[in-house]
């Protein structure tokens, strides 16, 4: 499933053709994705303008001039394709090619910018929902989300307080969307390696008995922000289904330090360790047992 950098890459690819543009035509070729679309979905969008396109965790948020917010999630295999006179492009990129089969273009927007934006989702795990802006904070999909990891609010003190007394593993805590929003398996593995912290470490060790952050907590915050910014700059990571809106693959997978590098040498300078993989909470975890403590 695309993580924060991949979703941000898609947002940046869609913004030039959607922000400030009107929905001239809206086609919902089926009544449901992961969940049913609102019965008045097309009517509430047609003729309205996208006043802004943002992101919250792994969700895309399109503010509409009607006062609604179009909340969109890519799911496992969803992607957007932008079609203009010069051809088609796909914001956002994974090793396996996206489906171009028209039957999988479940929702299509024809924008006044001259672009057609098609949401293609073979597995239909993606979703779209219209939520009044005034009720967005109470939206069940969003209300329990923790702070954005790239925001100023997310700092060592906040992470220490969130992990204070937690008996779960550090990796599990970072994957908990209530602790920090948008992190997934790939970037947690990468950030923990940069911070030289073991994914098996108990989450509570990030805080003192009083709940204050340890020095290593600040290093972890810096590592999380750095790996996310590096991944966004590279267009995300291309593993299975992610493509950018221009159809190109993201490149950050070439910069992985530990993820999917089992049995390879640890890249940390001066470390003689070898990357290992084990299953943790049903997910593959990659780490170096020598330098990550």
N, C-alpha and C positions, 0 to 999 in steps of 0.2 A: 504494500500500500504506500502511495506517495507520502513523504513526510514534509515537514515545514518548508525546507528549501525547494522541493519540487512544486509545492502548491504556490509558493511565492513566485517561482519562475513562470508558472502558468498565469498568475495574476498580472505580472509585468507584460506578458505577451498579449493578454486580452485588453489591457487598459487603453492602448492607442485606438482600438476600433470600437470600444464600448463606452468609455467615459465621454460624456457630453453628447452621445448619440441616442437617437430615438429607436424604440422597437417598432419598425414599420410593419413587420409580420412576425407572428409567433406560431410555430407549429409543434404540437405535442402529438407525436405519432403513436403514442400509447399512453394509457392513463396512469401508469405506475412505473417507478424505477425501483429503488429499494422499498419505498413506501408509495402509496397513491399520491399523485399530484393533486393540488386543489382543483375542484371541479371548475372554478372560474379562472384557472391559471392563465390561459391565453388572454382572456378579456382584461385581466388586471395589469397585464404588461403592455399589450398593444397600444401604441400611440404615446406611451410614457417614455421619459428620458432617464438614462442612467446618469445620476449626478455624481457618483463616485464608486470606485471599485476597490474594496479593501480585503483584508484577510484576518481571520481570527483563528489561531491554531491551524488546523488543516481544512478550514472552511473558507470559501470565497464568499464575500458579502457585497452584493451590488445594491447600492442605494438607488431607489427609483423615485421619480418626481411625485408619484402618488402618495408617498409616505411609507410605502412598503420597502422591505429589504428582501432581495432574492438571495436566499442562503443555499449555497451549492457545495456539494462534496463529491470528490472524484471516485470514492470507493476503491475497489481493487483494480478495475480495468477502465475506468472512465477517462476520457480525454476530450479536449475541445479542438476543433479544426476550424481555422479561419480561412474562408474562401473569398478571394478577391479576383479582379480581372487578371492579375498576374499569376493566378494559380492558387493552390491550397497550401496552407502551412498549419503546423500543429505546435502550439506553445507548450512547452514543458518536456524528458526523454529516457527509455529502458531498452535493454538489448533486444527484446522481442518486439516486432513491429506491431503497431496498433492495427485494429481492424478498420479497413476502409469500406466495409460492406455497408451499403446504404440502409439496410434493414436495422443496423445498430445505431443509426443516427436518430435517437429517440426524441430529442428536443432540438429545434432549429430556430435561431433568431436571425431575421434579416434586419440589419441595422441601417439607419440613415447615413452612416459613414460610408456606405457602399459595400460593406463586408457582410458576409453570411457566416454566422457562428453556429457550428453544429456540435452538439454533445453526443459523443459516440461511446457506448458502454455495453460491450457484449455480455457481461455477466450481470448487469443491472444491480450492482451493489452501490452505485452512486445514488445521490439524492438531490432534489430541488424542493425548496419550500419557501412560501411567501409569508413573511412575518411583519406586522406593523412595527415601524421603527420604535414607537413608544413602548412596545412590549418586548423589545429584543433582549433586554437584560433578564427577562423571565422565561425566555425560550429554553426548553429543556435541553436542547442540543448544546447550548452555550453557557448556561448559567453556572454550571459547576466547574468550568474551566479555570485553571490556575493562571498565573501571570504569563505574559508573552516572554520567551527566553531572550529576545533581543531588545526588550524594553528596559528603561531605566529602573522600573520597579523591581525587576528580578535581580537581586544582589545577594551577597553572601549572608547578610542578616536574615533576609526573607527565606532563603533555602534552609538555613540552619533551623529556623523556627518551624518550618514545615516538616523537617526530618527529626526534630527533637523528640526523643522517646520512641521513634519508629523501630520496630524489631525486624522489619522486612529488609531485604537486601538493598544496597544502594542502587543497583540497576533497576530493580522493581519500583523503587521510589521515583526515579527519574522518568520512568515510563508511565507513571500515574498522572493522568491529565489534570487531576486536581492539584497536584504539586507544581507542575510546570506544563504549559500547554504547547502541543505541537511536536514534542520530541518523540522519536520512534527508535526502533531497534538499532538501525545503522548508526545514527549520530550519537546515541548514548554510548555504544561500544567505542566509537572514535574519540569522543570527548573524555571518557574515562581513561583511555590510553594516554592521551595528551596530558592529563592531570596526574598520571601514574597512580591511579586509584583502582583497587580491585572491584570488579562487579559483584563479588561475593561479600564485600565489606558490609557490615550492618549500617543502615542509613543513619542511625542515631549518632554514629561517630563523627558526623559533620558538625555536631554541636557540643558545646561544653554542658556540664550539668545544669547551668543556668539558662541554656538555650542560645548562648552567644556562638558565633561562628569560629571555627578553627582556621588557621592560615590556609590549610589545604582546601577549605571550602571556597575561599576567594579564588584559588587557582582553578578549581573546578568550574566556577562561574565564567572565568576568563576563557577556559577551554571550550565550554559549550558555545559561548558567543563566537569564538574564533572559528570553530568548525562549521557552524551554521553560515557565517558570513562567507567563508571560503567556498562552501558548497553552493550558495546562491550565486556567487561570482562565476562559478564553473557551470551554471545552468542546471544544478541538481545532479543526482546520481542515476545512472541508467542501468537498472537491474532486470526488471520484468516488463512493466507496462508504461512507465513514465516517458512521455515525450514533451518537449517544449512546444509552444504554439507554432513555431516555425518548422516543426517536423524534425529538427536536429536532436541528436542525443545529448543529454547532459554528460559532463566529462569528469565529475568529481570521483567516480568509481576508480579512476586511474590514480587518485591520491589517497585511497584508503590506506591507513596504517595497519589496521588489524582485521577489519571486517572482510570475511570471505578469503582470508590469507592464512588459513590453518597450515601449520608445519613450515611456514616461512620465517625468516629471521626477523626479530623485532627491530623496527626502524629507529628506536630510541638510541641516541648517541651513547656509546659506551656500554650498552646492554648486550649481553650474549644470549639472551633468551630466545625462545621459539614460540610463535603464536599458537595458541591452543583454542580448541572449540569445545564447548559443552552446552548442554541443554538447560535452560534456566527459565522457569515459568512458561514452558512450552515453546520457547524461542531459542534460536542458536545465539550463543554468546561467544565472542572472539576477544581474547585478551592475552597479555604476556604475563605469565606467572612469576617472572623474575623481577621486573621493574614495577609492576602494578601490585601494590600492597594495601 
